[in-house]
């Protein structure tokens, strides 16, 4: 007998004590809601399951979308032993024990599916421990992860597995699941005789951010609150009667009727929305990327939205402030030189007054940047300079640009031929300031956006004056 199999005749857990989300797990693919791109008839994963040829799989997607449930359905449909691991609680010792049991089971014709939740939390050595058993076919590994497998799972394991990307559930799909839970008298809340409008269920769905587990949890709390409210209302309607009164007390209100889940009850159950966010994970980079690109595309509404998504999820406001400063110099540049000053002021405001008061300073900066004229001319120029520094010879500074604080330096020609611009009528000298190998190179190409248009006109004037000075010098 495997160490991980249920003991025959043992006491079975009471379903009533299990969370609603666990009780309502779909038991078949037909009950499963969502992921139609994978498990609808004819789709790749369903075809693999029906052929009983799944191999090892990695399910990648956000929490509460059915990764564990899908693994359990696969185990049931393929008639395999199902062993569930948590990467948070298990180590090498447990892995080796399970692998030994699976290898013995295979000798007797038993197939084993090992499901590893949050497989990205296993380190390299722990992930390596699965490899020989996956290769020999002792186990079929199904890993679930909320993080990008490319970064979190070793390449050897990835190459032996097929990665399926699972999508967040839509609001409509979550409403279907919630309605099913309200009506299911066996596993759900049907026995409680609850009423809830589609609007109320959509409220829960919207706050769950595609996480069915979170939506079930809210519904379960809301159901209890609704029942409590109905009972409390029944007690309040009873008429108190003095002991000597000949009148009979009014009967208590009927509390056997339906309990309605209202918007107010849902708000009480929610308290505060929990947003999906991981400061060190991919979602962190996805959101800051969305903010930056919305600013670059001059969309103040999207900029405010992505900013709020990060702040309300608990992102470090100073991190956002640093990134906003970067946006000012990368995407606005000299088209609006005030942008950098305003963003630095926002950073100082956040540092000075803290949060949540500082969120408006960041919002002001984000909207200003979104509406400011855009230019990446400075960013492009500096990138070109970086490449020039890296790819061209590091020629010495021209002698006429060098200081000559000693007599020896003067004798060596330091400073010879230098032209002091302030002595020129045009304030522009005909003097080469780049090394010889780059003397005609132009890096900064100002645009016609905002203030930079004036800089462009000034640069053109400087070039005309320099050309005129060259012509005059040649005529002399």
Backbone torsions as a table, in degrees:
resi	resn	phi	psi	omega
1	UNK	NA	134.7	179.3
2	UNK	-71.4	145.4	178.4
3	UNK	-60.4	-24.3	-171.8
4	UNK	-102.8	2.2	178.9
5	UNK	-84.4	154.3	178.0
6	UNK	-68.5	144.6	179.2
7	UNK	-78.8	123.1	-179.5
8	UNK	-57.7	135.2	177.8
9	UNK	75.7	2.1	-179.8
10	UNK	-71.4	165.4	179.7
11	UNK	-67.1	129.1	178.8
12	UNK	-90.3	143.4	-179.1
13	UNK	-65.2	148.1	178.8
14	UNK	-77.5	118.3	-177.5
15	UNK	-60.7	-27.9	-176.1
16	UNK	-65.2	-22.4	-179.9
17	UNK	-88.8	-6.9	-179.9
18	UNK	-83.7	149.0	177.8
19	UNK	-61.5	152.4	-180.0
20	UNK	-56.5	-40.3	-178.0
21	UNK	-60.1	-36.0	179.9
22	UNK	-76.0	-39.5	-179.8
23	UNK	-65.1	-33.0	-174.2
24	UNK	-91.6	11.5	177.8
25	UNK	-57.0	131.5	174.6
26	UNK	-59.9	143.9	-178.6
27	UNK	-103.6	-14.0	179.2
28	UNK	-138.1	166.5	177.4
29	UNK	-64.4	-30.8	179.5
30	UNK	-69.2	-29.3	176.9
31	UNK	-79.8	-20.6	-173.9
32	UNK	-67.4	133.7	179.9
33	UNK	-111.2	130.3	-179.8
34	UNK	97.4	174.4	177.6
35	UNK	59.8	35.6	179.7
36	UNK	-60.2	-26.8	-179.7
37	UNK	-67.2	-12.4	-179.5
38	UNK	-114.3	-37.8	-169.9
39	UNK	-118.8	5.8	171.9
40	UNK	-67.2	155.9	-180.0
41	UNK	-51.7	129.0	179.3
42	UNK	89.0	-8.1	-179.3
43	UNK	-81.3	160.3	-166.9
44	UNK	-58.9	-47.3	-176.2
45	UNK	-68.5	-41.3	179.0
46	UNK	-61.9	-40.7	178.9
47	UNK	-62.1	-41.1	177.4
48	UNK	-61.9	-44.0	-178.8
49	UNK	-63.7	-45.7	-177.5
50	UNK	-67.5	-28.2	175.5
51	UNK	-82.5	-5.5	-175.4
52	UNK	57.1	46.1	-176.1
53	UNK	-139.8	60.9	-173.1
54	UNK	-85.9	-28.0	-174.0
55	UNK	63.6	-154.8	177.1
56	UNK	-97.0	141.1	-172.8
57	UNK	-130.4	151.1	169.2
58	UNK	-122.6	121.6	175.3
59	UNK	-99.4	119.3	-178.4
60	UNK	-115.2	122.0	178.2
61	UNK	178.1	170.9	-177.9
62	UNK	-69.4	170.4	-178.5
63	UNK	-66.4	154.0	169.4
64	UNK	71.9	28.4	-179.5
65	UNK	-114.5	0.9	172.9
66	UNK	107.8	21.9	-178.7
67	UNK	-65.6	-48.6	178.8
68	UNK	-65.5	-42.9	-179.6
69	UNK	-60.1	-43.5	-179.5
70	UNK	-63.4	-39.6	178.0
71	UNK	-62.9	-40.8	179.8
72	UNK	-67.5	-38.0	177.0
73	UNK	-64.1	-41.2	178.7
74	UNK	-61.1	-44.3	-179.9
75	UNK	-61.4	-39.9	-178.9
76	UNK	-68.4	-43.3	-176.7
77	UNK	-72.3	-28.4	-178.8
78	UNK	-97.2	3.8	176.5
79	UNK	54.5	52.7	178.7
80	UNK	-117.8	151.7	171.4
81	UNK	-64.7	138.0	-177.0
82	UNK	-113.9	119.5	178.0
83	UNK	-119.4	124.1	-175.8
84	UNK	-106.6	129.0	178.4
85	UNK	-112.0	151.0	165.8
86	UNK	-116.6	122.1	-178.9
87	UNK	-65.4	-16.9	179.0
88	UNK	-76.1	-33.6	-171.8
89	UNK	-105.5	-15.5	-172.3
90	UNK	-104.5	153.1	178.9
91	UNK	-132.7	-168.4	-177.6
92	UNK	-58.8	-40.7	-177.5
93	UNK	-59.1	-47.3	-180.0
94	UNK	-65.7	-38.7	179.3
95	UNK	-61.0	-47.1	-178.7
96	UNK	-62.1	-38.6	179.1
97	UNK	-63.0	-45.5	-179.4
98	UNK	-65.8	-41.1	-179.1
99	UNK	-63.4	-38.8	178.4
100	UNK	-64.5	-43.2	178.3
101	UNK	-63.3	-41.9	-178.9
102	UNK	-64.9	-39.6	-180.0
103	UNK	-65.2	-41.3	177.2
104	UNK	-66.1	-40.0	179.2
105	UNK	-62.2	-37.6	-179.6
106	UNK	-63.1	-35.2	179.3
107	UNK	-63.1	-24.6	179.0
108	UNK	-102.8	14.7	176.2
109	UNK	83.3	12.3	179.7
110	UNK	-94.5	129.9	177.2
111	UNK	-96.9	144.7	-175.8
112	UNK	-125.3	128.0	170.7
113	UNK	-104.3	121.6	176.3
114	UNK	-102.9	115.4	179.0
115	UNK	-101.3	123.6	-179.2
116	UNK	-113.9	108.7	176.9
117	UNK	-79.8	138.8	-178.7
118	UNK	55.9	50.3	-176.6
119	UNK	-61.5	-22.2	179.6
120	UNK	-65.8	-15.6	179.3
121	UNK	-83.1	-12.4	173.2
122	UNK	-72.8	137.0	176.8
123	UNK	-77.9	179.4	-175.2
124	UNK	-60.8	-43.1	-178.5
125	UNK	-63.6	-39.9	179.8
126	UNK	-68.1	-39.8	177.4
127	UNK	-67.2	-37.3	178.2
128	UNK	-60.4	-29.9	-177.2
129	UNK	-64.4	-23.2	178.7
130	UNK	-80.0	-25.9	-167.8
131	UNK	-54.2	-55.7	-176.3
132	UNK	-59.8	-32.7	-177.7
133	UNK	-77.8	-31.4	173.4
134	UNK	-67.9	-42.8	-179.3
135	UNK	-64.7	-40.7	-179.0
136	UNK	-76.3	-15.0	-177.7
137	UNK	84.9	13.3	177.6
138	UNK	-64.7	-32.7	179.9
139	UNK	-135.7	157.7	164.5
140	UNK	-108.9	118.6	-176.1
141	UNK	-92.1	130.1	169.8
142	UNK	-121.7	114.1	179.3
143	UNK	-106.6	141.5	176.8
144	UNK	-117.0	134.7	-178.7
145	UNK	-146.9	144.5	172.9
146	UNK	-95.0	-5.1	-177.8
147	UNK	-106.1	158.0	-179.7
148	UNK	-60.8	116.4	-177.4
149	UNK	-59.9	-27.4	-179.5
150	UNK	-59.1	-29.7	-176.7
151	UNK	-100.9	-24.7	-168.0
152	UNK	-109.7	-14.4	-177.6
153	UNK	-118.0	135.8	-175.0
154	UNK	-61.7	146.5	-174.1
155	UNK	-62.2	-34.9	-179.5
156	UNK	-62.5	-38.8	178.9
157	UNK	-74.1	-38.2	178.1
158	UNK	-62.0	-40.0	-177.3
159	UNK	-67.5	-19.4	-179.9
160	UNK	-101.2	7.0	-177.4
161	UNK	-129.9	159.2	173.4
162	UNK	-105.6	128.6	-177.7
163	UNK	-94.3	126.7	174.2
164	UNK	-115.3	130.3	179.7
165	UNK	-94.6	119.2	178.9
166	UNK	-98.7	139.8	-174.2
167	UNK	-97.5	152.5	173.2
168	UNK	-59.9	147.9	178.0
169	UNK	-72.7	144.4	176.6
170	UNK	-77.5	165.5	177.8
171	UNK	-61.0	-39.4	-179.7
172	UNK	-63.1	-40.5	179.9
173	UNK	-66.6	-38.8	178.7
174	UNK	-68.5	-36.8	175.9
175	UNK	-60.6	-40.6	177.0
176	UNK	-58.9	-45.0	-179.8
177	UNK	-64.8	-42.2	-179.7
178	UNK	-66.1	-41.6	178.8
179	UNK	-63.6	-38.9	177.9
180	UNK	-62.3	-41.6	179.9
181	UNK	-65.1	-37.4	179.5
182	UNK	-67.0	-30.6	-174.5
183	UNK	-95.4	-16.4	-176.4
184	UNK	-79.5	112.0	-179.1
185	UNK	-83.6	-15.5	-177.7
186	UNK	-87.2	-51.3	-176.3
187	UNK	-110.0	-20.3	-173.1
188	UNK	-101.0	-140.0	-174.7
189	UNK	-111.1	16.5	-175.6
190	UNK	-57.5	-34.8	-177.8
191	UNK	-68.2	-16.1	-177.4
192	UNK	-83.2	-7.9	178.2
193	UNK	56.2	60.6	-175.8
194	UNK	-99.7	147.4	173.8
195	UNK	-118.5	137.0	175.9
196	UNK	-153.3	129.0	179.6
197	UNK	-74.8	162.4	176.2
198	UNK	-61.7	-33.0	179.2
199	UNK	-62.1	-44.0	-179.9
200	UNK	-65.0	-42.7	179.3
201	UNK	-66.1	-34.4	176.3
202	UNK	-66.9	-33.2	175.0
203	UNK	-58.8	-48.0	179.5
204	UNK	-62.6	-43.0	-179.1
205	UNK	-62.1	-41.2	-178.9
206	UNK	-64.5	-39.2	-178.2
207	UNK	-75.6	-17.6	-177.1
208	UNK	-82.5	-11.9	177.2
209	UNK	53.7	43.2	176.3
210	UNK	80.9	8.2	-177.4
211	UNK	-103.6	106.9	-177.2
212	UNK	-66.4	-36.3	-179.9
213	UNK	-61.0	-44.8	178.4
214	UNK	-62.2	-40.3	-179.7
215	UNK	-65.1	-42.6	177.5
216	UNK	-61.1	-42.2	-179.5
217	UNK	-61.0	-43.2	179.3
218	UNK	-64.3	-43.8	-179.8
219	UNK	-61.3	-40.4	-178.7
220	UNK	-64.3	-42.4	177.6
221	UNK	-66.2	-43.5	-178.9
222	UNK	-62.9	-37.4	179.0
223	UNK	-62.8	-43.8	178.9
224	UNK	-64.4	-40.6	178.8
225	UNK	-64.5	-39.8	-179.9
226	UNK	-64.8	-41.8	178.9
227	UNK	-65.0	-41.6	178.5
228	UNK	-62.8	-40.2	-178.3
229	UNK	-65.3	-40.5	179.5
230	UNK	-64.6	-43.5	179.2
231	UNK	-64.3	-40.9	179.6
232	UNK	-64.0	-40.2	178.9
233	UNK	-64.4	-35.7	178.7
234	UNK	-64.8	-40.3	178.7
235	UNK	-67.5	-37.7	-177.3
236	UNK	-67.6	-27.0	-177.0
237	UNK	-83.3	-5.1	176.9
238	UNK	-71.9	138.6	-178.4
239	UNK	-93.1	118.8	179.0
240	UNK	-68.1	139.4	-177.4
241	UNK	-125.6	135.1	177.9
242	UNK	-69.1	150.2	-177.2
243	UNK	-58.4	-35.1	-175.5
244	UNK	-86.4	-4.1	-176.8
245	UNK	-70.5	141.2	178.4
246	UNK	-82.1	-15.6	-179.1
247	UNK	-76.9	146.3	175.6
248	UNK	-81.3	146.6	176.6
249	UNK	-65.2	146.6	177.0
250	UNK	-65.4	142.3	-179.6
251	UNK	-66.7	149.4	179.2
252	UNK	-63.3	153.1	179.6
253	UNK	-62.6	150.2	-179.6
254	UNK	-73.8	111.4	-179.9
255	UNK	-103.5	10.4	178.8
256	UNK	-85.7	-6.3	-180.0
257	UNK	-75.9	-170.6	-175.9
258	UNK	-71.4	144.2	174.1
259	UNK	-101.3	122.6	-176.4
260	UNK	-93.9	130.5	173.7
261	UNK	-90.1	111.7	-176.6
262	UNK	-100.6	172.0	176.8
263	UNK	-59.1	-40.5	-179.1
264	UNK	-64.3	-40.2	178.7
265	UNK	-65.1	-40.8	178.2
266	UNK	-61.9	-42.1	178.5
267	UNK	-61.7	-40.0	177.2
268	UNK	-64.5	-39.3	-179.0
269	UNK	-69.0	-33.8	-176.5
270	UNK	-76.3	-41.1	-174.2
271	UNK	61.4	-77.2	179.1
272	UNK	-142.8	134.5	-178.5
273	UNK	-66.2	136.5	175.8
274	UNK	-101.5	114.5	-177.8
275	UNK	-90.0	141.0	176.8
276	UNK	-67.9	118.1	-178.2
277	UNK	-165.4	140.7	177.7
278	UNK	-137.1	111.9	-175.0
279	UNK	-60.1	-24.3	-178.2
280	UNK	-107.2	1.8	-174.4
281	UNK	-106.2	-171.0	-174.1
282	UNK	-65.5	-35.1	-177.7
283	UNK	-61.1	-33.3	175.8
284	UNK	-56.6	-48.6	-177.6
285	UNK	-74.3	-32.7	177.3
286	UNK	-62.2	-42.6	-175.8
287	UNK	-72.9	-40.7	179.3
288	UNK	-68.6	-31.9	175.5
289	UNK	-65.1	-42.0	179.0
290	UNK	-63.5	-40.8	178.2
291	UNK	-63.1	-48.3	-177.5
292	UNK	-61.5	-44.4	-176.4
293	UNK	-73.4	-27.4	175.3
294	UNK	-70.5	-40.3	175.6
295	UNK	-62.3	-46.0	-178.4
296	UNK	-60.8	-32.9	-178.2
297	UNK	-89.9	12.4	176.1
298	UNK	57.8	44.5	-180.0
299	UNK	-116.5	93.9	-176.1
300	UNK	-66.6	-32.3	-178.6
301	UNK	-67.0	-48.3	178.7
302	UNK	-65.4	-36.4	179.4
303	UNK	-61.2	-44.9	177.9
304	UNK	-64.1	-39.9	-178.0
305	UNK	-62.8	-51.1	-177.6
306	UNK	-67.2	-33.9	175.5
307	UNK	-61.2	-47.4	-179.1
308	UNK	-64.8	-38.7	178.6
309	UNK	-56.8	-41.0	-178.9
310	UNK	-73.1	-46.5	-177.1
311	UNK	-64.8	-44.7	-177.3
312	UNK	-69.6	-22.3	177.8
313	UNK	-85.7	-4.0	174.7
314	UNK	100.0	17.6	177.5
315	UNK	-64.5	149.6	177.3
316	UNK	-64.9	116.5	-176.5
317	UNK	-63.1	-28.5	179.0
318	UNK	-71.2	-29.9	173.9
319	UNK	-63.3	-45.7	178.5
320	UNK	-62.6	-40.6	179.7
321	UNK	-60.9	-41.7	178.3
322	UNK	-62.7	-41.6	179.9
323	UNK	-67.9	-34.8	178.0
324	UNK	-66.7	-38.6	175.3
325	UNK	-60.1	-41.7	178.3
326	UNK	-61.6	-41.3	178.2
327	UNK	-60.1	-38.1	-178.2
328	UNK	-61.5	-40.1	-176.7
329	UNK	-88.4	-24.2	-177.8
330	UNK	-85.3	-40.6	-170.8
331	UNK	-110.5	-16.9	177.6
332	UNK	-108.5	-48.7	175.4
333	UNK	56.7	-134.2	-176.3
334	UNK	-85.7	2.3	172.8
335	UNK	-66.2	-27.6	174.9
336	UNK	-149.8	87.4	-178.2
337	UNK	-59.2	-22.4	179.6
338	UNK	-69.1	-18.8	-176.8
339	UNK	-59.8	-42.5	-179.2
340	UNK	-64.4	-42.7	179.4
341	UNK	-61.7	-43.1	-179.2
342	UNK	-65.2	-39.6	-179.3
343	UNK	-69.2	-36.8	175.9
344	UNK	-66.2	-36.6	176.8
345	UNK	-65.6	-38.7	177.2
346	UNK	-63.4	-42.1	178.3
347	UNK	-60.9	-44.3	179.5
348	UNK	-65.1	-36.0	179.1
349	UNK	-64.9	-43.0	178.6
350	UNK	-62.7	-42.3	-179.0
351	UNK	-67.4	-33.6	-173.9
352	UNK	-82.5	-47.8	-174.1
353	UNK	-101.0	-12.6	177.7
354	UNK	73.8	-165.5	-177.5
355	UNK	-115.1	151.0	9.6
356	UNK	-87.8	-0.8	-176.5
357	UNK	-61.5	-32.2	-176.3
358	UNK	-73.2	-10.2	-176.7
359	UNK	-64.2	-30.2	179.6
360	UNK	-71.2	-30.7	176.4
361	UNK	-64.6	-41.9	177.5
362	UNK	-68.2	-38.1	178.3
363	UNK	-63.6	-40.9	178.2
364	UNK	-61.2	-44.3	-179.7
365	UNK	-65.0	-41.7	-178.4
366	UNK	-64.3	-43.9	179.3
367	UNK	-66.6	-40.5	178.7
368	UNK	-59.0	-46.1	-179.0
369	UNK	-64.7	-39.3	-179.3
370	UNK	-62.8	-36.9	-176.6
371	UNK	-90.8	-10.4	-178.3
372	UNK	-72.4	152.9	173.5
373	UNK	-61.8	146.4	-172.9
374	UNK	-107.9	140.7	173.2
375	UNK	-156.6	129.2	173.5
376	UNK	-108.3	20.2	-176.6
377	UNK	-60.4	-42.6	-179.6
378	UNK	-67.3	-42.3	178.2
379	UNK	-60.4	-45.7	179.7
380	UNK	-65.3	-41.6	-179.7
381	UNK	-62.1	-44.9	-178.2
382	UNK	-67.5	-36.8	176.9
383	UNK	-62.1	-40.6	177.8
384	UNK	-64.7	-39.5	178.7
385	UNK	-63.8	-43.1	178.2
386	UNK	-57.2	-44.4	178.3
387	UNK	-64.6	-38.9	178.8
388	UNK	-63.6	-41.8	178.2
389	UNK	-62.3	-38.2	-175.6
390	UNK	-78.1	-35.3	-169.1
391	UNK	-101.8	-14.8	-178.9
392	UNK	-109.2	160.2	-179.5
393	UNK	-63.5	140.1	-180.0
394	UNK	-82.7	79.0	-177.9
395	UNK	-69.6	152.2	-178.6
396	UNK	-68.1	159.0	177.3
397	UNK	-64.5	132.5	177.7
398	UNK	-53.7	142.8	-175.2
399	UNK	-57.4	-37.5	-175.3
400	UNK	-70.4	-14.1	177.8
401	UNK	-94.4	-2.2	-177.1
402	UNK	-90.0	146.4	172.7
403	UNK	-76.4	153.6	179.7
404	UNK	-130.1	73.5	-176.9
405	UNK	-74.1	-13.3	-179.3
406	UNK	-122.9	161.1	179.0
407	UNK	-63.6	-37.5	179.6
408	UNK	-60.3	-41.3	-179.3
409	UNK	-65.6	-39.8	177.8
410	UNK	-62.8	-41.8	179.5
411	UNK	-64.2	-27.3	179.1
412	UNK	-83.4	-1.9	176.3
413	UNK	97.0	7.8	178.4
414	UNK	-63.7	130.0	176.6
415	UNK	82.3	-6.2	-176.9
416	UNK	-70.3	128.1	179.3
417	UNK	89.0	3.1	179.2
418	UNK	-69.5	136.6	179.6
419	UNK	-113.2	122.2	-178.1
420	UNK	-80.5	112.4	-171.5
421	UNK	-58.8	-33.4	-177.8
422	UNK	-67.6	-18.2	177.4
423	UNK	-81.4	-11.5	-178.5
424	UNK	-87.2	145.4	179.2
425	UNK	-62.9	-39.4	-179.3
426	UNK	-87.0	-5.6	-175.5
427	UNK	64.5	18.7	178.8
428	UNK	-130.9	119.1	-179.8
429	UNK	-94.8	148.9	174.7
430	UNK	-83.9	81.3	-172.7
431	UNK	-141.1	131.1	179.4
432	UNK	-77.1	128.4	-179.4
433	UNK	-113.7	-9.8	175.3
434	UNK	-95.7	159.1	173.8
435	UNK	-60.7	161.9	-176.7
436	UNK	-58.2	-36.7	-176.6
437	UNK	-74.7	-6.8	179.6
438	UNK	-129.6	17.9	-167.2
439	UNK	-61.8	-28.0	-179.3
440	UNK	-104.0	11.1	-175.3
441	UNK	-78.2	134.9	175.7
442	UNK	-117.1	118.3	-178.3
443	UNK	-97.1	-51.0	-174.0
444	UNK	-85.7	118.9	179.0
445	UNK	-121.8	88.5	-176.0
446	UNK	-62.0	149.6	179.1
447	UNK	-91.9	-174.5	175.8
448	UNK	-99.9	18.9	-177.5
449	UNK	-93.0	130.5	172.5
450	UNK	54.9	-139.6	-177.9
451	UNK	-63.3	-26.9	-177.0
452	UNK	-62.5	-23.6	175.7
453	UNK	-61.1	-39.3	177.5
454	UNK	-67.0	-37.8	178.4
455	UNK	-64.4	-37.3	178.3
456	UNK	-63.0	-45.3	179.6
457	UNK	-63.6	-40.6	178.5
458	UNK	-64.6	-40.3	179.7
459	UNK	-65.0	-40.7	177.5
460	UNK	-63.1	-38.0	178.1
461	UNK	-65.8	-42.9	179.0
462	UNK	-60.5	-41.5	-179.7
463	UNK	-67.0	-37.1	176.3
464	UNK	-64.5	-42.7	-179.7
465	UNK	-65.1	-38.8	-180.0
466	UNK	-67.4	-39.7	178.3
467	UNK	-65.1	-39.2	178.5
468	UNK	-65.8	-40.4	177.9
469	UNK	-63.3	-37.7	178.4
470	UNK	-64.7	-42.0	-179.7
471	UNK	-65.2	-42.5	179.9
472	UNK	-63.7	-41.2	-178.4
473	UNK	-65.6	-36.8	-179.1
474	UNK	-71.1	-32.4	178.6
475	UNK	-70.7	-28.4	179.8
476	UNK	-78.4	NA	NA
